[in-house]
Amino acid sequence: MFDLQLLENSPDTPSFYRVLITVVFAFLLSSLITITYEFTTKGIHKKAHFQQSLALIAIVAATVIQSIGDSLARGLGMLGALAIIRFRTVLDDPRNIAFMFASLAAGISCGVFGFSIALTGTLVFCLAAFIMKVSPYGNPNELIGTLKLQVPKNDEQRAIIERLLNKFCTYELEQLRYLNPKKVETLTEGGTVVREMLSRENLQEFTYLLRLKDEASITEMNNTLLTIEGIEDLRLNFKKQPSKL
């Protein structure tokens, strides 16, 4: 027979109602964390399986903690059992890890019957997530650009380029390369291959990493760079960089 007395509870043998209320409360809190994640996360790469895991992992954590209770032997046995499992899922985004830990913390707090701790921690976490969304940190420019251009060898060229870049973005010089002569093959009308050396002794190539400033225009920056005297082979590319640990 199940012990249906909610208030009469033993850490080693919690009542059925107490266990039921614990796991349901853990699920409600983790669902709130999942909803917060949905409304505060930008981008189209939000995986449904990850969001389901956020909602379900609190139930698992609460169940495990309740099954251990105050027993040291159970805790060591559970530690050994979990060590058999190899978790190979990689969470590249540090923000996703924070939400996963929040859901785990809610489940663990419920598992030890710390309902006020679980509720308070979850509410503060969700509120902080919304505050971060509307703060300056919530709208980062995740497009990182790469700029490659060739200019005549001149000590003043770098200063000219960086003075123009400073108007539109923050930058970092990744590479400076002096170009050597290059072999070029052309095909004549008669089908003969002609090889010639293309002289590039007077050229240097700069490679920059860029992050646009707020309201800066890529088109305007590109047109401004094209005004540099003697510029050749300008290549400007922007893409979203993964935020990995």
C-alpha positions as CSV (number, residue, x, y, z in Angstrom):
1,M,0.0,0.0,0.0
2,F,1.1,3.5,-0.8
3,D,1.5,5.9,2.1
4,L,-1.0,8.6,1.1
5,Q,-0.2,10.9,4.0
6,L,1.4,13.9,2.5
7,L,2.7,15.4,5.6
8,E,4.1,12.2,7.1
9,N,7.3,11.8,5.3
10,S,10.5,9.9,5.8
11,P,13.7,10.8,3.8
12,D,14.3,7.1,3.1
13,T,10.7,6.3,2.1
14,P,8.9,9.4,0.9
15,S,5.1,9.1,0.5
16,F,3.5,8.7,-2.9
17,Y,1.8,12.1,-2.9
18,R,5.1,13.8,-1.8
19,V,7.0,12.2,-4.7
20,L,4.2,13.0,-7.1
21,I,4.1,16.7,-6.0
22,T,7.9,16.9,-6.2
23,V,8.2,15.7,-9.8
24,V,5.3,17.7,-11.0
25,F,6.6,20.8,-9.4
26,A,10.0,20.1,-10.9
27,F,8.4,19.7,-14.3
28,L,6.5,23.0,-14.0
29,L,9.7,24.9,-13.0
30,S,11.7,23.3,-15.9
31,S,8.9,24.2,-18.3
32,L,9.1,27.8,-17.2
33,I,12.8,27.7,-17.9
34,T,12.1,26.2,-21.3
35,I,9.6,28.9,-22.1
36,T,12.1,31.5,-21.0
37,Y,14.7,29.9,-23.3
38,E,12.3,30.1,-26.2
39,F,11.5,33.8,-25.8
40,T,15.0,35.0,-25.0
41,T,17.1,33.0,-27.5
42,K,17.6,34.5,-31.0
43,G,18.4,32.6,-34.1
44,I,16.9,29.7,-36.1
45,H,19.1,27.0,-34.8
46,K,17.1,26.2,-31.7
47,K,16.7,22.5,-31.5
48,A,13.4,21.0,-30.3
49,H,15.2,18.0,-28.7
50,F,17.3,20.4,-26.5
51,Q,14.1,22.2,-25.4
52,Q,12.5,18.9,-24.6
53,S,15.5,17.9,-22.6
54,L,15.3,21.2,-20.6
55,A,11.8,20.3,-19.6
56,L,12.4,16.7,-18.8
57,I,15.8,16.7,-17.1
58,A,14.5,18.3,-13.9
59,I,12.1,15.3,-13.4
60,V,15.1,12.9,-13.8
61,A,17.2,15.0,-11.3
62,A,14.4,15.1,-8.7
63,T,13.7,11.4,-9.0
64,V,17.4,10.5,-8.6
65,I,17.8,12.8,-5.6
66,Q,14.7,11.3,-3.9
67,S,15.8,7.8,-4.6
68,I,19.1,8.5,-2.8
69,G,17.6,10.2,0.2
70,D,19.9,10.4,3.2
71,S,21.7,7.1,2.3
72,L,25.4,7.3,1.7
73,A,25.4,3.7,0.3
74,R,22.7,4.7,-2.2
75,G,24.6,7.8,-3.2
76,L,27.8,5.8,-3.9
77,G,25.8,3.2,-5.8
78,M,24.1,5.8,-7.9
79,L,27.4,7.4,-8.7
80,G,28.8,4.1,-9.9
81,A,25.7,3.4,-12.0
82,L,25.8,6.8,-13.7
83,A,29.6,6.4,-14.3
84,I,28.7,3.5,-16.7
85,I,26.8,5.9,-19.0
86,R,28.9,7.8,-21.4
87,F,27.3,11.2,-22.2
88,R,28.6,12.3,-25.6
89,T,26.2,15.2,-26.3
90,V,28.3,18.4,-26.7
91,L,26.7,21.7,-25.8
92,D,28.8,24.2,-27.8
93,D,26.9,27.3,-26.7
94,P,27.8,28.4,-23.1
95,R,24.3,29.9,-22.8
96,N,22.7,26.6,-23.4
97,I,24.8,25.0,-20.7
98,A,23.6,27.7,-18.3
99,F,19.9,26.8,-19.0
100,M,20.7,23.1,-18.7
101,F,22.2,23.7,-15.3
102,A,19.3,25.8,-14.2
103,S,16.9,23.0,-15.0
104,L,19.1,20.5,-13.2
105,A,19.3,22.8,-10.2
106,A,15.5,23.1,-10.1
107,G,15.1,19.3,-10.1
108,I,17.7,18.8,-7.4
109,S,16.2,21.4,-5.2
110,C,12.8,19.8,-5.6
111,G,14.3,16.4,-4.9
112,V,15.5,17.5,-1.5
113,F,12.1,19.1,-0.9
114,G,13.6,22.6,-1.1
115,F,10.5,23.9,-3.0
116,S,11.0,27.5,-1.9
117,I,14.7,27.4,-3.0
118,A,13.7,25.9,-6.4
119,L,10.9,28.4,-7.0
120,T,13.0,31.4,-6.0
121,G,16.0,30.3,-8.0
122,T,13.9,29.6,-11.1
123,L,12.1,32.9,-11.0
124,V,15.3,34.9,-10.5
125,F,17.0,33.0,-13.3
126,C,14.1,33.6,-15.7
127,L,13.9,37.2,-14.8
128,A,17.7,37.6,-15.3
129,A,17.4,36.0,-18.7
130,F,14.8,38.5,-19.8
131,I,16.8,41.4,-18.4
132,M,19.9,40.2,-20.3
133,K,17.7,40.0,-23.5
134,V,16.8,43.7,-23.3
135,S,20.2,44.9,-22.1
136,P,23.0,45.9,-24.4
137,Y,24.4,42.4,-24.0
138,G,21.2,40.9,-25.5
139,N,21.8,42.3,-29.0
140,P,25.3,41.3,-29.9
141,N,26.5,41.6,-33.5
142,E,27.4,38.0,-34.2
143,L,28.5,38.6,-37.8
144,I,32.3,38.4,-38.0
145,G,33.8,39.7,-41.2
146,T,37.0,38.9,-43.0
147,L,38.7,41.5,-45.1
148,K,41.5,40.8,-47.6
149,L,43.0,43.4,-49.8
150,Q,46.2,44.1,-51.7
151,V,47.8,47.5,-51.7
152,P,51.2,48.8,-52.9
153,K,54.1,48.3,-50.5
154,N,54.1,51.4,-48.4
155,D,54.6,52.0,-44.7
156,E,51.7,54.4,-44.7
157,Q,49.1,52.0,-46.2
158,R,48.3,50.2,-43.0
159,A,47.5,53.5,-41.3
160,I,45.3,54.5,-44.1
161,I,43.4,51.3,-44.1
162,E,42.9,51.2,-40.3
163,R,41.8,54.8,-40.2
164,L,39.0,54.0,-42.7
165,L,38.1,50.8,-40.9
166,N,37.8,52.5,-37.5
167,K,34.8,54.5,-38.8
168,F,32.8,51.3,-39.4
169,C,34.0,48.5,-37.2
170,T,36.4,47.2,-34.6
171,Y,39.2,45.2,-36.2
172,E,42.2,43.0,-35.7
173,L,45.0,42.5,-38.1
174,E,45.3,38.7,-38.6
175,Q,47.9,38.5,-41.4
176,L,50.3,40.7,-43.3
177,R,51.8,39.0,-46.4
178,Y,54.3,40.2,-49.0
179,L,53.5,38.8,-52.4
180,N,56.0,37.1,-54.6
181,P,55.8,36.7,-58.4
182,K,53.1,34.3,-59.6
183,K,53.1,31.9,-62.5
184,V,50.1,32.5,-64.8
185,E,49.0,30.0,-67.5
186,T,47.0,31.3,-70.5
187,L,45.6,29.4,-73.5
188,T,46.1,30.9,-77.0
189,E,43.7,30.6,-79.9
190,G,45.8,27.8,-81.3
191,G,45.5,25.8,-78.1
192,T,49.1,26.5,-76.9
193,V,49.7,27.0,-73.2
194,V,51.6,30.1,-72.5
195,R,53.2,30.5,-69.1
196,E,54.3,33.9,-67.8
197,M,55.4,35.4,-64.5
198,L,53.0,37.9,-63.0
199,S,55.1,40.4,-61.1
200,R,53.6,41.3,-57.6
201,E,56.8,42.5,-56.0
202,N,55.2,45.9,-55.2
203,L,52.2,44.4,-53.5
204,Q,51.4,43.5,-49.9
205,E,48.2,41.7,-48.7
206,F,46.4,42.6,-45.5
207,T,43.9,40.3,-43.8
208,Y,41.6,41.7,-41.1
209,L,39.0,40.3,-38.8
210,L,36.1,42.7,-38.4
211,R,33.0,43.3,-36.2
212,L,30.7,46.0,-37.4
213,K,29.7,48.9,-35.2
214,D,26.0,49.5,-34.5
215,E,24.2,50.9,-37.6
216,A,27.3,50.7,-39.7
217,S,26.8,49.9,-43.4
218,I,28.8,47.1,-45.1
219,T,28.1,48.7,-48.5
220,E,29.4,52.1,-47.4
221,M,32.5,50.5,-45.8
222,N,33.2,48.5,-49.0
223,N,32.8,51.7,-51.2
224,T,35.1,53.6,-48.8
225,L,37.8,51.0,-49.0
226,L,37.7,51.1,-52.8
227,T,38.8,54.7,-52.7
228,I,42.3,53.7,-51.4
229,E,44.8,54.4,-54.1
230,G,46.3,51.4,-55.7
231,I,44.0,48.9,-54.0
232,E,43.6,45.4,-55.7
233,D,41.6,42.3,-55.1
234,L,39.3,43.5,-52.3
235,R,37.4,40.6,-50.7
236,L,34.9,41.3,-47.9
237,N,33.0,38.5,-46.3
238,F,30.7,38.3,-43.2
239,K,29.3,35.2,-41.5
240,K,28.0,34.2,-38.2
241,Q,30.6,32.6,-35.9
242,P,29.6,29.7,-33.6
243,S,29.9,30.7,-29.9
244,K,31.9,27.7,-28.6
245,L,33.6,27.2,-25.3
